[in-house]
Amino acid sequence: MALFEPIQIGSMPVKNRIVMAPMTTLYAGPNGEVTDRLIKYYVARARGGVGLIIVESAYIDEQGCQIPASINITSDAYIPGLTLLVDGIKGGSADHPVACLQLIHAGTQAVLTQTVGPSAIGRKIAKPVKTPRALTTEEVEQIVEDFAGAALRAKLAGFDMVELHGTHGYLIQQFLSPLTNRRTDKYGADRGLFAEEIVTRAKAKCGKDYPMIWRLCSDEFEPGGITIEDAKNTAKRLEQAGIDAFDVTGGTYDTFNMYIEFLYDIGEEGVFRDLASEVKKVVAVPVISGASVDTPEAAERLISDEKVDMVFLGRALIADPYWPQKAQEGRVEDIRPCSKCTEGCGLRIESLRPVNCNVNPTVRLDYLWRGEDDIPEAKEKKKVLVIGGGPGGLECARVATIRGHDVTLVDKEGTLGGTLNVAAIPTFKKAIARLVEYYTAQLKKAEVKVMTNTTASMKLVNDIAPDVVVVATGSEPLVCEIPGIEKSVLADDVLWGKATVGTSVVVLGGGLVGCETALHLVQQGKKVTVIEAVPLPPAGAGIFIREARDYLIMVKLPMSGVEVITGSTVCEIRDGEVTITDKKDGMTVMRTIAADSIVNAFGRQAVVLEELTKIRDLGKETYVIGDARLLGKASDAILEGFIVALEI
């Protein structure tokens, strides 16, 4: 495979074409110091076979800190900690990856009350508290020196190269962009001068043979902003200044969905592939790019089609650090797929919570083990019965088997997956289907005894005679006691195709199921209205989008043409209409909305195992996990399944 051919970045050989993209973790200390937690996170990924690790952004100036708990490289005091991080990456494997550190000044997107930038112009989204202050010419010249000094510190700490962050709306891009650079001095007359000077000074301090990557904005995705032609001109200029490779992305905080894609927005594999290809035409150094590259086949196509020279993987390496190794060994079915939820890795970061992963529980626990190979065997091997083949039951069965237990899994349905199967039906949820395929393959490889179309009865329990019973029976749609509820159809039945709907549809319930059903229907050309009882926060409240549901109801559904009515209660359903409460001039009034079909998406309720009390009365070691214990998300069930498997 071309993906595993070696390549050279400047003077540094790289063993393959797979790059770990720089992704914020919030694992650094309160002052930006390297922590043991941060080191172990990167060690876990260094062991997985990646060719180049670009460590998340380190801020070069106190005014340039992107977010709390970022890595600090503002003074020599941080070199010892950074050295330990490099030692971890290079000591994590005999065939270790190349270690690179990304350097950043966040400019007007910094986490400050009053930020600084080329001009007194802020973003439309996530505005700073005060209008940004325009830097003086002398301050800009000092920041050039700060970048160069930070590059030298990275070299002294042992990093094989650095990446200079010139995109995503941070300071360097702000100087390059006509939207944010309105200066009248030399840095305004020549918007590329700041970038060129950073490269020139950094090379002068570190030596011309010390490799440097430039993270390039290929498109700002805003009228009047940076275009691909601007990007190509910048690339040619910076190559002349000494840049050894380009890492091509695009967008700013105002267009963040272009580079941090929710699963509801994902386009073709390698989002920046064509823009990167354009850059590749005008430079002779390697070009890196990616985004939404999930499978080895997709990565291989990007390289074999000569769109890029190297492919970066982001969330895929959080979900499975061993993605490269498994791909090289031809074990594609063993790669744990990213679900594209963005909740554990992206939205958590927005609300200042350290990164984790909704499908990979070991991300939360890699301070205990470097990988799943280090999970301890059970001291006492037991016979385990898992009731329910949803996400929690599947994870529990998988991990319990890894630990040496004799596991039987039963499910009343004919296929495994539970609620994951209905969740995977919309085209934008195809990543969930891959997750079901992964679990099915893993249980088959582990030779877990799987019994589908099987009801968990006391006779079955007595026949299997387990030492441990794990109840993971999941949930089912909730049917509220509303007059006329029988005139509605269940969201699950709509998704399964068991119920048809007309041209105009009202979806009752704006939770995740309701929002996803609404998006699924509007993409089929339906006219959709969502009714949700909980009001949205007031405009300007500064509320972070913390969950996929928030993004759907606040951003995606309105953009897609769905009418979203919040703070309203459903009173009655009649043929072809639904009556709701509404607010008008501070008064609660009732109104009727006509529709061809009414969809019940009020939520879910636990499936209760009738035999649970009898099983406990037998004195069996018994656990209840996932929705059967407490309604939640698939990620909650997966985590519980993992933890229970460790406790057995």
Secondary structure, 3 states (H helix, E strand, C coil): CHHHCCEEECCEEECCCEEECCCCCCCCCCCCCCCHHHHHHHHHHHCCCCCEEEEEEEECCHHHCCCCCCEECCCHHHHHHHHHHHHHHHHCCCCCCEEEEEEECCHHHCCCCCCEECCCCCCCCCCCCCCCEECCHHHHHHHHHHHHHHHHHHHHHCCCEEEEEECCCCHHHHHHCCCCCCCCCHHHHCCCHHHHHHHHHHHHHHCCCCCEEEEEECCCCCCCCCCHHHHHHHHHHHHHHCCCEEEEECCCHHHHHHCCCCCCCCCCCCCCHHHHHHHHCCCCCCEEEECCCCCHHHHHHHHHCCCCCEEEECHHHHHCCCHHHHHHCCCHHHCCCCCCCCHHHHHHHHCCCCCCCCCCCHHHHCCCCCCHHHCCCCCCCCEEEEECCCHHHHHHHHHHHHCCCEEEEECCCCCCCCHHHHHCCCHHHHHHHHHHHHHHHHHHHCCCEEECCCCCCHHHHHHHCCCEEEECCCEEECCCCCCCHHHCEEHHHHHHCCCCCCCEEEEECCCHHHHHHHHHHHCCCCEEEEEECCCCCCCCCCCCCCCHHHHHHHHHHHHCCCEEEECCCEEEEECCEEEEEEEECCEEEEEEEECCEEEECCCEEECCCCCHHHHHHCCCEEEECHHHCCCCCHHHHHHHHHHHHHHC
